[in-house]
Amino acid sequence: MKKIVSNLSCVILLFIFFSCSAQPKSVLTADEFEKNMSGSVSVQLLDVRSADEYNSGHIKNSLLADWRDPVEFNRRISFIDKDKPVYVYCLGGGRSSAAAAKMKEMGYQQVYELQGGMNSWKSANKSIEGKTTQQQMSIIDFNNSIKATNWVLVDFGAEWCPPCKKMEPVLASLQKNNAKITIVKVDGGKDEDILKNYNVTALPVFILFKDGKQVWRKDGVVTEKEIADNLN
């Protein structure tokens, strides 16, 4: 009887061992992180640091969702596809670990963390992109741009903003179907004077101008029809 119990215990332990081994590794070294992302068709790369940290240097094509701002974090990750892999990183690994755990609780199936964060990425001599040195758009140039044609849609967005990325095909379709409208892009990470002038605190924001005068505004994502309905 003891032998049967002993054998059964061994079987259970082996089952647990192989079950655990079969689980995909979710905390990756810099080399593994880079390799896994390069093999993905559509990479969802999330930087959960602050905007200032992001601008000091980030991994190419990463989106930004500050973990320390719960409201904005939740809003931005709502535009991340739950059924596709998500790669998350911060500075040292602490915030990305917490963010990954939160996302798994919310139903994200494949979340991978960068072990050691940006510190390990830099130590491995991986490439990063830094803050642009390009000058911001002046208020004068902006005012001239919204008076250039009868209808101008101003898109306050950024490459690192998840909902802004979701709006790209919508704007492309709008431009294709409405020849009379001109789209002006304001960089939410660079054009600070214009953002302040129009009280833009969260991205994206869309403002429609007719003959240089504001006639409509929407904070957040919007449909093509909603914009087109205001072109009259």
Buried (B, 14 or more C-beta within 10 A) or exposed (E): EEEEEEEEEEEEEEEEEEEEEEEEEBBBBBEBBBEBBEEBEEBBBBBBBBBEBBBBEBBEEBBBBBBEBEEBBEBBBBBBEBEBBBBBBBBBBEBBBBBBEBBBEEEBEBBBBBBBBBBBBBEEEBEEBEEEEEEBBEEEEBEEBBEEBEBBBBBBBBBBBBBBBBBEEBBEEBBEEBEEBBBBBBBBBBBEEBBEEBEBEBBBBBBBBBEBEEEBBBBEBBEBEEBBEBBE
